[in-house]
Amino acid sequence: MTTATVSPQFQVVIPKKIRKDFNLLPGQKIQVLGYKGRIEFIPLRNPREMRGMLKGIETSVPRDNDRL
């Protein structure tokens, strides 16, 4: 488990392994959410970077006859 410490100025340094795993860059924006008693950091991505991320996803979903 990787840990970080909150500084007196309430700053947190994201550990190197996490930065590398998520390809985080200096100055990159990150969304911060409080969710079910925990803090989540979500990297904001340019929509062009996300192109093709769902390639190969299963799209055959059973549908109701009135929804075809």
C-alpha positions as a Python dict, from the first residue, in 0.01 Angstrom:
ca = {
    (1, 'M'): (0, 0, 0),
    (2, 'T'): (129, 343, -95),
    (3, 'T'): (83, 628, 149),
    (4, 'A'): (112, 1006, 136),
    (5, 'T'): (124, 1272, 406),
    (6, 'V'): (-79, 1592, 424),
    (7, 'S'): (153, 1892, 477),
    (8, 'P'): (73, 2183, 712),
    (9, 'Q'): (-44, 2370, 398),
    (10, 'F'): (-282, 2077, 320),
    (11, 'Q'): (-76, 1968, 20),
    (12, 'V'): (-31, 1604, -79),
    (13, 'V'): (251, 1469, -295),
    (14, 'I'): (132, 1188, -521),
    (15, 'P'): (384, 903, -492),
    (16, 'K'): (612, 844, -792),
    (17, 'K'): (474, 497, -868),
    (18, 'I'): (118, 632, -888),
    (19, 'R'): (227, 927, -1106),
    (20, 'K'): (403, 686, -1339),
    (21, 'D'): (116, 433, -1349),
    (22, 'F'): (-135, 704, -1444),
    (23, 'N'): (99, 910, -1665),
    (24, 'L'): (43, 1223, -1455),
    (25, 'L'): (228, 1533, -1565),
    (26, 'P'): (316, 1854, -1377),
    (27, 'G'): (34, 2106, -1410),
    (28, 'Q'): (-223, 1844, -1506),
    (29, 'K'): (-570, 1900, -1361),
    (30, 'I'): (-714, 1640, -1123),
    (31, 'Q'): (-1072, 1624, -1000),
    (32, 'V'): (-1098, 1566, -624),
    (33, 'L'): (-1408, 1397, -485),
    (34, 'G'): (-1522, 1288, -143),
    (35, 'Y'): (-1703, 955, -185),
    (36, 'K'): (-1832, 720, 85),
    (37, 'G'): (-1583, 839, 346),
    (38, 'R'): (-1277, 848, 119),
    (39, 'I'): (-1098, 1100, -105),
    (40, 'E'): (-1062, 1018, -474),
    (41, 'F'): (-830, 1189, -722),
    (42, 'I'): (-945, 1154, -1082),
    (43, 'P'): (-712, 1272, -1360),
    (44, 'L'): (-895, 1493, -1608),
    (45, 'R'): (-829, 1381, -1964),
    (46, 'N'): (-875, 1554, -2295),
    (47, 'P'): (-1164, 1385, -2482),
    (48, 'R'): (-927, 1316, -2775),
    (49, 'E'): (-704, 1110, -2544),
    (50, 'M'): (-999, 888, -2454),
    (51, 'R'): (-1079, 799, -2816),
    (52, 'G'): (-1082, 423, -2862),
    (53, 'M'): (-1076, 340, -2490),
    (54, 'L'): (-1393, 129, -2526),
    (55, 'K'): (-1268, -65, -2828),
    (56, 'G'): (-1375, -428, -2804),
    (57, 'I'): (-1646, -367, -2545),
    (58, 'E'): (-1940, -608, -2558),
    (59, 'T'): (-2233, -423, -2716),
    (60, 'S'): (-2485, -704, -2760),
    (61, 'V'): (-2730, -625, -2485),
    (62, 'P'): (-3074, -789, -2457),
    (63, 'R'): (-3333, -524, -2539),
    (64, 'D'): (-3708, -502, -2493),
    (65, 'N'): (-3904, -536, -2818),
    (66, 'D'): (-4039, -181, -2786),
    (67, 'R'): (-3682, -41, -2766),
    (68, 'L'): (-3540, -174, -3093),
}
